[in-house]
Amino acid sequence: MAYISSMTKQVVTIEYCPKCGWLLRAAYIAQELLTTFQEELGGVLLKPAEISGRFTVSVGGQEVFDRKREGRFPETKEIKQLVRDIACPDKSLGHSDKP
Protein backbone atom coordinates (compact mmCIF):
# COMPACT_ATOMS: atom_id res chain seq x y z
CA MET A 1 0.00 0.00 0.00
CA ALA A 2 1.42 3.39 -0.97
CA TYR A 3 1.68 6.12 1.63
CA ILE A 4 -0.16 9.30 0.67
CA SER A 5 0.98 12.45 2.44
CA SER A 6 -1.75 14.48 4.10
CA MET A 7 0.07 17.61 2.98
CA THR A 8 0.19 18.09 -0.79
CA LYS A 9 3.24 19.89 -2.04
CA GLN A 10 2.62 22.95 -4.21
CA VAL A 11 3.54 22.98 -7.89
CA VAL A 12 4.91 26.19 -9.39
CA THR A 13 3.94 26.99 -12.99
CA ILE A 14 6.06 29.36 -15.04
CA GLU A 15 4.23 30.35 -18.20
CA TYR A 16 6.54 31.98 -20.74
CA CYS A 17 6.37 33.25 -24.32
CA PRO A 18 8.40 30.90 -26.53
CA LYS A 19 8.26 33.35 -29.47
CA CYS A 20 9.99 35.95 -27.28
CA GLY A 21 12.80 33.52 -26.44
CA TRP A 22 12.06 33.42 -22.71
CA LEU A 23 12.51 29.66 -22.18
CA LEU A 24 16.02 30.07 -20.74
CA ARG A 25 14.81 32.73 -18.30
CA ALA A 26 11.96 30.44 -17.19
CA ALA A 27 14.33 27.46 -16.87
CA TYR A 28 16.77 29.48 -14.76
CA ILE A 29 14.00 30.51 -12.37
CA ALA A 30 12.79 26.89 -12.23
CA GLN A 31 16.31 25.73 -11.35
CA GLU A 32 16.60 28.32 -8.58
CA LEU A 33 13.23 27.31 -7.11
CA LEU A 34 13.97 23.59 -7.26
CA THR A 35 17.33 24.15 -5.57
CA THR A 36 15.92 26.39 -2.84
CA PHE A 37 12.76 24.35 -2.17
CA GLN A 38 14.06 20.79 -2.62
CA GLU A 39 11.77 19.33 0.04
CA GLU A 40 8.86 21.79 -0.12
CA LEU A 41 7.74 21.83 -3.77
CA GLY A 42 6.01 19.13 -5.77
CA GLY A 43 7.69 20.42 -8.92
CA VAL A 44 8.00 23.28 -11.36
CA LEU A 45 6.10 23.23 -14.65
CA LEU A 46 7.42 25.21 -17.62
CA LYS A 47 4.42 26.04 -19.79
CA PRO A 48 4.74 27.67 -23.22
CA ALA A 49 2.18 30.48 -23.44
CA GLU A 50 -0.25 30.84 -26.28
CA ILE A 51 -0.40 34.60 -25.64
CA SER A 52 2.57 36.59 -26.97
CA GLY A 53 4.62 38.42 -24.37
CA ARG A 54 3.30 36.41 -21.45
CA PHE A 55 5.52 35.59 -18.46
CA THR A 56 3.72 34.62 -15.29
CA VAL A 57 4.52 32.62 -12.17
CA SER A 58 1.80 30.75 -10.26
CA VAL A 59 1.92 28.64 -7.11
CA GLY A 60 -0.76 25.99 -6.81
CA GLY A 61 -2.84 27.82 -9.41
CA GLN A 62 -2.53 31.20 -7.66
CA GLU A 63 -0.76 33.77 -9.83
CA VAL A 64 1.97 35.56 -7.88
CA PHE A 65 3.75 37.45 -10.66
CA ASP A 66 2.75 38.79 -14.09
CA ARG A 67 5.35 40.54 -16.24
CA LYS A 68 2.77 42.68 -18.03
CA ARG A 69 1.11 43.81 -14.79
CA GLU A 70 4.47 44.61 -13.13
CA GLY A 71 6.06 46.08 -16.27
CA ARG A 72 9.25 44.05 -15.72
CA PHE A 73 10.66 40.59 -15.17
CA PRO A 74 10.86 39.25 -11.62
CA GLU A 75 14.06 39.19 -9.61
CA THR A 76 15.05 35.69 -8.47
CA LYS A 77 14.99 36.79 -4.82
CA GLU A 78 11.49 38.21 -5.26
CA ILE A 79 10.13 35.00 -6.82
CA LYS A 80 11.66 32.90 -4.04
CA GLN A 81 9.92 35.08 -1.44
CA LEU A 82 6.56 34.93 -3.24
CA VAL A 83 6.75 31.14 -3.62
CA ARG A 84 7.89 30.68 -0.02
CA ASP A 85 5.02 32.82 1.29
CA ILE A 86 2.51 30.38 -0.21
CA ALA A 87 4.27 27.00 -0.28
CA CYS A 88 6.15 27.09 3.04
CA PRO A 89 5.71 30.36 4.96
CA ASP A 90 7.87 29.25 7.89
CA LYS A 91 10.98 28.58 5.77
CA SER A 92 13.89 30.97 6.12
CA LEU A 93 15.52 32.08 2.87
CA GLY A 94 18.67 33.29 4.58
CA HIS A 95 20.25 36.15 2.63
CA SER A 96 17.26 36.27 0.25
CA ASP A 97 15.06 37.41 3.14
CA LYS A 98 17.00 40.62 3.60
CA PRO A 99 15.57 43.73 1.92
C-alpha positions, 0 to 999 in steps of 0.5 A, a space after each residue: 500500500 502506498 503512503 499518501 501524504 496528508 500535505 500536498 506539495 505545491 507545484 509552481 507553474 512558469 508560463 513563458 512566451 516561446 516566441 519571445 525567447 524566454 525559455 532560458 529565463 523560465 528554466 533558470 527561475 525553475 532551477 533556482 526554485 527547485 534548488 531552494 525548495 528541494 523538500 517543499 515543492 512538488 515540482 516546477 512546470 514550464 508552460 509555453 504560453 499561447 499569448 505573446 509576451 506572457 511571463 507569469 509565475 503561479 503557485 498551486 494555481 494562484 498567480 503571484 507574478 505577471 510581467 505585463 502587470 508589473 512592467 518588468 521581469 521578476 528578480 530571483 529573490 522576489 520570486 523565491 519570497 513569493 513562492 515561499 510565502 505560499 508554499 512554506 511560509 515558515 521557511 527561512 531564505 537566509 540572505 534572500 530574506 533581507 531587503 
